[in-house]
Amino acid sequence: MHLLLIEDDLDLGPALQAALKVEGLSSEWRRRAADAPPRLDDAQFDCVLLDLSLPDGSGFDLLRRWRHAGGQTPVIVITARSALDDRLAGLDGGADDFVVKPFATAELISRIRAVLRRSARQASDSWTLGELVIEPRRHRVQLAGQAVALSQREFQILLELAREPGAVVAKSSLAQRLAPLGDPMDFAAIEVHMSNLRRKIGAERIRTVRGVGYLLES
């Protein structure tokens, strides 16, 4: 996944890029509206993080221009403006989400994943990845038309990897997502579940990126 970050803050910009990199998301950082692409879809970004207060213009104007040109790329507004009118203006202007500064990085990452899932239509009842078919709401998995019996943890791991097929999911992020209300899952436990999952769906479908995390082949 490749993101465009338009943010003029010299401290926040690099910090956000570093956080995105940890999650396996690449990004380009630009500080001015003038440096933004005239059309989003032509630039091939998967998502845009857009500050509203830029040195040379308003993020609102940039957003309206993109939408008027027909761009459908998801846009998350990040801003210090917390007034209801500003939030409504952003959403009505075509933003897919609105995050108020200061925000927790984990929350922003979660919102990015949510809009990407919606954009990829992965909120549907069935996700198809080659011969692998996942039905999140029914907790069902099929491989080449045959049902695959997974434990609850194995299914959760597969689901997290399948949200971003072809992208690396950091092991630390996976550990936290599997236990969002408590302590992150132990890495050794993840390895055991991952081994069992590979045995059931094919070891070649899940690649380990050494020192980083895992990738589900798309």
Protein Blocks (a to p, Z undefined) as FASTA:
>chain_A
ZZddddfbfklmmmmmmmmmmnopacdddfbfklpcfblklnopabdcddfbdfkbcfkl
mmmmmmmnopabdcddddfblbfklmmmmmmnopabdcdddddfklmmmmmmmmmmmmno
pmbmbdcehjbccdfknopaceehiacdddfklmmmmmmmmmmghiacdfklmmmmmmmm
bccddfklmmmmmmmmmmmnopklpccdehiaccddZZ
